[in-house]
Amino acid sequence: MPTTNNGTSRLIVDGLSMPAPERRWLEAYRNAGLACVNTCVAVWENAGEALSVLGRWRRLVEENSDLAAIATSVAEVRDIADSGRTAILFGFQNTAPIEHNIDLFGAFRRQGVCIMQLTYNLQNYIGCGYWEEKDTGVSSRFGAKAIEEMNRNRILIDLSHCGERTTLDAIEMSTVPVAITHANPREYVGSPVYGSGRLKTTEALKALSARNGVIGLTPNRNMTKRGAETTLEEFGDMIAWAVDRFGIETVAIGSDYCPGHPRHIRTWWRYARWSRESAPAEQMKVAPHEGWSEWMKTQEGMHNIVAELDRRGFRADEVDAVMGGNWMRLFEQTIG
């Protein structure tokens, strides 16, 4: 496990990654020295398909227990990290697998799914994704019940792809803190490569901070000021700005690193199975996880962020908070 400059252990946590289920990506987790990763396993899958993917991931992790193990609590995360392996927290980037069945939240939690994003870009039974022109917020019936059920089952709520009204509603309605696992502040970034709606407003981030939530700032080239040309120093500027604006306890890292998937799968993520649309040609000239900044070609770039924060004079405890401590505190309050 990586250590701080004072010799103590440092837990580096990645707030969101979605690799294909292959050993090489578990090896990448270990090469990066990651203590824990929110590993997304479903987006548009229905319940049966999501169970199938979970089964595939379970077999993969069991067959590669030298590299990783599945965690369902903070205690398990710490034990796995102490063993020199990466703790895998399973997550969904959508509630599509719930299929409008409130009981499936608990069923999937018992299968090890600890984190769920309410929506992925589009509107569903719970609320609106950021692509919708009109965001009506969290639905008063199913949406409200879903948030109650997620709280009850200790499922961390993720709002990364939600629209503005849905984001604000969920922050207020949840009885425990929530997460934005991978996004950047709209006020700071301005107009990024891939649409400003994906970024989070200052109002939303202030509300998140007030309720003890956490945002994972992402080096994803689609959500930074200069795309793949964004330097490590410029990413550090954004971290420093967010810490000054929202507090050190609110800021973490979510790489949004999703390697190993063919182009048609990435298109499916964005446009869903029912859509006759396909990704515009200009968006698909470069696959979303090609052309990353030189300092973040893989998750080993997390250590470059550590070095940048050290260079800027962040105290060791502040670096620890941003690189993993804030996620661990949030997991303690939610997953348990």
C-alpha positions in Angstrom: 0.0 0.0 0.0 1.4 3.5 -0.8 2.6 5.5 2.1 2.7 9.2 2.9 5.8 11.3 3.3 5.6 10.7 7.1 5.5 6.9 6.7 1.9 6.3 7.4 -0.4 4.2 5.1 -2.3 6.1 2.5 -5.6 4.7 1.1 -6.0 5.7 -2.5 -9.6 5.3 -3.6 -11.0 5.7 -7.1 -14.6 7.0 -7.0 -15.6 5.4 -10.4 -14.0 3.1 -12.9 -15.8 0.8 -15.4 -13.3 -1.6 -16.9 -14.2 -4.7 -18.9 -14.2 -7.8 -16.6 -10.7 -9.0 -17.4 -7.7 -9.8 -15.2 -5.5 -7.2 -16.9 -7.7 -4.4 -15.4 -7.4 -5.9 -11.9 -3.6 -5.9 -12.5 -4.0 -2.2 -13.4 -5.7 -1.5 -10.1 -2.8 -3.1 -8.3 -0.1 -1.4 -10.4 -1.8 1.9 -9.4 -1.7 0.9 -5.7 -5.5 1.4 -5.4 -6.9 0.4 -2.1 -10.5 0.5 -3.3 -12.4 1.2 -6.5 -16.1 1.8 -7.1 -16.3 -0.6 -10.0 -19.4 -0.1 -12.2 -20.8 -3.2 -13.7 -24.2 -2.1 -15.2 -25.8 0.9 -17.0 -28.8 -0.2 -19.1 -29.0 -3.9 -18.2 -32.2 -5.2 -16.9 -32.3 -7.3 -13.6 -31.4 -10.6 -15.2 -28.7 -9.1 -17.3 -27.2 -7.3 -14.3 -27.2 -10.5 -12.3 -25.3 -12.2 -15.2 -22.7 -9.5 -15.2 -22.4 -9.6 -11.5 -21.8 -13.4 -11.7 -19.1 -12.8 -14.3 -17.4 -10.3 -12.1 -17.6 -12.5 -9.1 -15.9 -15.3 -10.9 -13.2 -13.0 -12.2 -12.4 -11.7 -8.7 -12.5 -15.1 -7.1 -10.1 -16.5 -9.8 -7.8 -13.5 -9.3 -7.9 -13.3 -5.5 -4.2 -12.5 -5.5 -5.1 -9.1 -6.9 -8.5 -8.1 -5.5 -11.5 -9.1 -3.4 -15.1 -7.9 -3.2 -16.0 -5.6 -0.3 -19.5 -4.7 1.0 -18.4 -2.7 4.1 -15.7 -0.2 5.2 -14.2 -2.9 7.5 -13.9 -5.2 4.5 -12.3 -2.4 2.4 -9.7 -1.9 5.1 -9.0 -5.6 5.6 -8.5 -6.2 1.8 -6.3 -3.1 1.4 -4.2 -4.2 4.4 -3.7 -7.5 2.6 -2.1 -5.7 -0.3 -5.0 -6.2 -2.7 -7.7 -3.9 -4.1 -11.2 -3.8 -2.6 -13.9 -3.9 -5.3 -17.1 -2.1 -4.4 -19.7 -3.0 -7.0 -21.8 -0.1 -8.4 -24.4 0.6 -11.1 -24.4 3.8 -13.2 -28.2 3.6 -13.5 -31.1 2.1 -11.7 -32.3 0.3 -14.9 -31.7 -3.1 -13.2 -34.3 -2.2 -10.6 -37.0 -2.4 -13.3 -39.5 -0.4 -11.2 -39.4 -3.0 -8.5 -38.6 -1.4 -5.1 -37.6 -4.8 -3.6 -34.7 -5.2 -6.0 -32.7 -2.5 -4.2 -32.3 -4.9 -1.3 -31.8 -7.9 -3.5 -28.9 -6.3 -5.4 -27.4 -4.9 -2.1 -27.3 -8.5 -0.9 -25.5 -9.4 -4.1 -22.8 -6.8 -3.2 -24.0 -3.7 -5.1 -23.1 -0.9 -2.7 -23.4 2.2 -5.0 -26.1 3.2 -7.5 -26.4 6.2 -9.8 -30.0 7.3 -10.0 -30.1 8.0 -13.7 -27.8 7.7 -16.7 -28.2 10.8 -19.0 -31.9 10.2 -19.6 -35.2 10.2 -17.6 -36.3 7.1 -15.8 -38.8 6.2 -13.0 -36.8 8.0 -10.4 -35.7 11.3 -12.0 -34.0 13.0 -15.0 -30.6 12.7 -16.5 -28.7 15.7 -17.7 -29.6 15.2 -21.3 -33.3 15.9 -20.7 -34.4 19.4 -21.8 -36.9 19.6 -18.8 -35.7 18.2 -15.5 -38.8 17.7 -13.3 -36.7 16.4 -10.4 -37.1 13.3 -8.3 -40.5 11.7 -8.9 -42.8 12.1 -5.9 -43.9 8.5 -5.8 -41.3 5.9 -7.0 -38.4 8.3 -6.8 -39.0 9.3 -3.2 -39.6 5.6 -2.2 -36.4 4.6 -4.1 -34.3 7.1 -2.2 -35.8 5.8 1.1 -35.1 2.2 0.1 -31.5 3.0 -0.9 -30.9 4.7 2.4 -32.5 1.8 4.3 -30.4 -0.8 2.5 -27.2 1.3 2.8 -26.7 1.9 -0.9 -24.7 5.0 -1.6 -26.6 7.3 -4.0 -24.6 8.7 -6.9 -25.8 11.7 -8.9 -23.0 12.1 -11.5 -25.2 11.9 -14.6 -28.4 13.4 -13.1 -29.9 16.7 -14.2 -29.8 19.8 -12.0 -33.2 19.6 -10.3 -32.9 15.8 -9.8 -29.5 16.4 -8.2 -30.7 19.1 -5.8 -33.8 17.0 -4.9 -31.9 13.9 -4.1 -29.3 15.7 -2.0 -32.2 17.2 0.1 -34.3 14.0 0.3 -31.6 11.6 1.3 -31.2 11.1 5.0 -27.5 10.4 4.6 -24.9 12.1 2.5 -24.7 11.3 -1.3 -22.0 11.2 -3.9 -21.1 12.7 -7.2 -18.5 10.1 -8.1 -17.1 11.6 -11.3 -17.8 15.1 -12.4 -16.3 18.6 -12.3 -17.5 22.0 -11.3 -19.3 23.9 -14.2 -18.3 27.3 -12.9 -14.6 26.4 -13.0 -14.5 24.4 -16.2 -16.9 26.5 -18.3 -17.6 24.8 -21.7 -15.7 21.5 -21.8 -15.2 19.1 -24.8 -18.4 17.1 -24.1 -21.1 19.5 -23.0 -21.5 21.7 -20.0 -24.6 20.0 -18.7 -22.5 17.0 -17.5 -20.8 19.3 -15.1 -22.2 20.3 -11.7 -23.4 23.8 -10.8 -22.0 25.7 -7.8 -25.5 25.6 -6.2 -25.5 21.8 -6.4 -22.0 21.5 -5.0 -22.7 23.8 -2.2 -25.7 21.7 -1.3 -23.7 18.6 -1.5 -21.0 20.0 0.8 -23.6 21.3 3.3 -25.0 17.7 3.6 -21.4 16.2 3.9 -21.4 14.7 0.5 -18.4 14.1 -1.8 -17.5 14.9 -5.4 -14.9 12.9 -7.3 -13.2 15.4 -9.6 -12.3 13.6 -12.8 -9.4 13.9 -15.3 -11.7 12.6 -18.0 -10.8 14.7 -21.0 -14.5 15.3 -21.8 -14.9 17.3 -18.6 -11.8 19.4 -18.3 -11.0 22.8 -19.7 -8.6 21.8 -22.4 -9.5 18.1 -22.9 -6.5 15.9 -23.4 -4.2 19.0 -23.4 -5.1 19.7 -19.7 -1.8 19.6 -17.7 -1.3 18.1 -14.3 -0.8 21.6 -12.9 -4.1 22.7 -14.5 -5.9 19.7 -12.9 -4.3 20.7 -9.6 -5.6 24.2 -10.1 -9.2 22.8 -10.3 -8.6 20.7 -7.1 -7.4 23.8 -5.3 -10.3 25.9 -6.5 -12.8 23.3 -5.4 -11.2 22.9 -2.0 -11.3 26.7 -1.5 -14.9 26.9 -2.6 -16.5 23.8 -1.1 -14.1 22.6 1.6 -11.4 19.9 1.8 -13.8 17.3 3.1 -15.9 17.5 0.0 -13.3 16.9 -2.7 -12.0 13.5 -3.9 -11.0 11.8 -7.2 -13.1 9.7 -9.6 -11.1 8.8 -12.6 -14.0 7.6 -14.8 -11.5 5.3 -16.4 -13.3 2.6 -18.4 -10.9 0.6 -20.5 -11.4 -2.5 -22.5 -14.8 -1.9 -24.0 -15.4 -1.8 -27.8 -16.7 1.3 -29.4 -20.3 0.0 -29.9 -20.6 -0.7 -26.2 -19.7 2.9 -25.4 -22.3 4.1 -27.9 -24.9 1.9 -26.2 -24.0 3.4 -22.8 -24.8 6.9 -24.1 -27.9 6.2 -26.3 -29.5 3.1 -24.6 -30.9 0.0 -26.3 -34.2 1.6 -27.5 -32.7 4.6 -29.3 -32.4 4.8 -33.1 -29.8 7.5 -32.6 -26.1 6.8 -32.7 -23.3 8.9 -31.4 -22.5 11.9 -33.7 -19.4 11.2 -35.9 -17.5 14.1 -34.4 -17.9 12.6 -30.9 -16.7 9.2 -32.0 -13.6 10.2 -33.9 -11.7 9.6 -30.7 -13.1 6.9 -28.3 -13.9 8.4 -24.9 -11.0 6.7 -23.2 -8.3 7.3 -25.8 -6.4 10.6 -25.9 -6.1 11.1 -22.2 -3.6 13.6 -20.8 0.0 12.3 -20.6 0.0 12.3 -16.8 -3.2 10.2 -16.6 -2.8 7.5 -19.2 -3.7 4.9 -16.6 -4.9 4.9 -13.0 -1.2 5.1 -12.0 -1.7 8.7 -12.8 -3.4 9.0 -9.3 0.2 9.2 -7.9 0.9 12.2 -10.2 -2.0 13.9 -8.5 -0.5 13.1 -5.1 2.8 14.6 -6.2 1.0 17.7 -7.5 -0.9 18.3 -4.2 2.4 17.8 -2.3 4.1 20.4 -4.6 1.3 22.9 -3.9 1.9 22.6 -0.1 -1.2 20.6 0.8 -0.6 19.0 4.2 -0.3 15.2 4.4 -3.7 14.8 6.0 -5.3 17.0 3.3 -3.7 14.9 0.5 -5.0 11.8 2.3 -8.5 13.2 2.4 -8.6 14.0 -1.3 -7.0 10.8 -2.4 -9.2 8.4 -0.4 -10.0 9.6 3.1 -13.1 11.5 2.1 -14.5 8.5 0.2 -13.8 6.3 3.2 -15.7 8.7 5.5 -18.6 8.8 3.1 -18.6 5.0 2.8 -18.7 4.8 6.6 -21.7 7.0 6.7 -23.6 5.2 4.0 -22.5 1.7 3.1 -21.5 1.1 6.8 
